[in-house]
Amino acid sequence: MACSGAERQAFFPPDKPDPRETAAVAAEMPRNYRALVAEQIRAYYRYRHVLRDAKITPPYLRYGGLFRGGTMPAVCVALYRENPFGILVRDNLVFSYQDGKMRSILLGTESCSDLSQFTELKRS
């Protein structure tokens, strides 16, 4: 079953989002969303002590899933860390803004493209 461009975009964010769309989605999030995401990662990310680098996407609309439905503003974070064998690996985490809070999405399968430096997390 094929899906339309809009449906595909809800499941898989575009590699290069439209700047006008990014601005509209960012307006739905608090101004300090990057700092709020950094706080979540510092508090709950299991491998925070071996982080080597962190990058974040601009805000985009993400499909809410079968139970929530619709779309929600989200950001994807790529975290680079060393595994127990000393090999650099990448973990992709997705955070959405819901009910006045930044929340981690447990099954974030995004590829995290269009990344920029996540300086708010590196300051810790």
C-alpha positions in Angstrom: 0.0 0.0 0.0 1.5 3.3 -1.1 1.2 6.4 1.0 1.0 10.1 0.1 3.9 12.5 0.5 2.2 14.0 3.6 1.7 10.6 5.2 5.3 9.6 4.4 6.6 12.8 5.9 4.6 12.2 9.1 6.4 8.8 9.6 9.8 9.8 8.1 10.9 13.5 8.4 12.5 14.9 5.3 16.3 15.1 5.1 16.2 18.9 4.5 13.0 20.4 6.1 11.4 23.5 4.7 12.6 26.4 6.8 9.0 27.9 6.9 7.7 24.6 8.3 10.5 24.4 10.8 9.7 27.9 12.1 6.0 27.0 12.4 6.7 23.8 14.3 9.3 25.5 16.5 6.7 28.1 17.5 4.7 25.2 19.1 7.6 24.4 21.4 9.0 26.4 24.3 11.9 28.7 23.4 14.2 26.7 25.6 13.3 23.3 24.2 17.0 22.5 23.6 17.9 23.1 27.2 14.9 21.0 28.3 16.0 18.1 26.1 19.5 18.4 27.5 18.1 18.2 31.0 16.2 15.0 30.1 19.3 13.4 28.7 21.5 14.3 31.7 18.8 12.9 34.0 17.8 9.7 32.2 20.3 8.7 29.5 22.1 5.5 30.7 25.4 6.2 29.0 25.8 9.9 29.8 29.2 9.4 31.4 30.7 8.1 28.1 29.2 10.7 25.7 31.7 12.0 23.1 29.4 14.2 20.9 25.8 15.2 20.6 23.8 16.7 17.7 20.2 17.7 17.3 17.7 18.3 14.5 15.5 21.3 14.0 11.9 20.8 15.2 9.6 18.8 12.8 6.1 17.3 12.9 6.1 13.6 13.9 3.2 11.2 13.6 1.7 10.4 17.0 1.1 6.7 16.5 -2.0 4.6 16.7 -3.1 5.6 20.2 -2.3 9.3 20.1 -3.0 10.0 16.4 -2.3 13.2 14.6 1.1 14.9 14.6 3.2 16.4 17.4 6.3 18.7 17.4 9.5 16.7 17.9 13.3 16.8 17.7 15.7 14.0 17.1 19.0 13.8 19.0 22.1 11.8 17.9 24.3 10.8 20.8 27.8 9.5 20.1 29.4 7.3 22.8 31.9 4.6 23.2 30.6 1.1 23.8 32.3 -1.4 26.2 34.7 -2.4 23.3 35.9 1.2 22.8 34.0 1.5 19.5 32.2 4.8 18.8 28.4 4.1 18.4 25.4 6.4 17.8 22.1 6.4 19.6 19.2 8.3 18.2 16.6 9.6 20.7 13.4 11.4 19.9 11.7 14.0 22.1 8.3 15.5 21.7 6.6 18.4 23.4 3.4 17.2 25.0 1.3 18.6 27.8 3.8 21.3 28.6 6.8 19.0 28.9 9.5 17.6 26.7 9.1 13.8 26.7 11.2 11.0 25.3 9.5 8.8 22.7 10.4 5.2 23.5 10.2 3.9 20.0 11.9 6.7 18.1 13.0 5.2 14.8 14.1 8.4 13.0 17.4 8.5 11.2 18.2 12.0 12.6 19.2 13.9 9.5 19.9 17.6 9.2 21.9 17.7 12.4 23.6 20.6 14.1 25.8 20.8 17.2 24.0 20.3 20.5 26.0 22.8 22.6 23.5 22.9 25.4 24.3 19.3 26.3 28.0 19.6 25.9 28.1 22.4 28.5 27.4 20.0 31.3 
